[in-house]
Amino acid sequence: MPKLKTNKTASKRFHITGTGKIMRTRGGKSHLRRNKRSSVTRLYAQMTPVDKGYVQKVKRLLPYGL
């Protein structure tokens, strides 16, 4: 069986936790950030889980679970 290639852009954008959840960063972190409240900008630093509809697609891009 040949090795599977990892999608490099997906490996930079998604992280897999120890329990197997796929986490992603939030969009809109940098554009017009000065006008946003500080409580909102703190939310952008946190990672959120990927929606259920996209989990299989992301797992296909990360065959070895980086």
N, C-alpha and C positions, 0 to 999 in steps of 0.2 A: 504494500500500500504506500503510495507516495505521500510526502509531507504536504500539508495544507498551508496555503499562504494566508497570513494575517493581514487584514486591511489596516494599513498604517494610520490612516486618518481616524478610523474608528478606535484604534488603540490609544490615541491621544485624547479622544473626546469622552470615552466611557471608561469607567472603573468598575470592577467586580469586587463585591465585598466578600468577607469570609463566609457568609451565609449563602452566597450565590446571587444576591440582588445586583442588578446592573444599575449603576448610578450615572447621572449626567449633570453637567453644569447648566445653569440658567442662562437664557439669552438676554441681550440688552444690558450687559454689565458695564460697557464703557461709553456708549453713546449718550450724550446729554446727562451724564451722571451728576453734574453739579446741581441741577435743578431738582433732583430727587431727594426725598427725605432720607435722613441717616438711617432710620429704621428699615427703609426699603432697600438701601444699598447693602445693609448687613444681610438681608435675605439672599442677595445675589451671590454671596460668598458660599452659601450652603449648597450642597449637592442634593438633587432630588432623584427618586427612582424613575426609571423609564416606564412609560405606560405599557399595559399588558399587550396591546396590539402590536408593539414594536419589539418586544423581547425576543421573539424568534428570529427576526431580521437581524438584530444586533448580534445574537449568538452565532449566526451564520458568518458574520464578518470577523468574529473573534473565536476561531475554533479551539484555541488552547486556553481561553479564559484569562487574558492578561489582567 
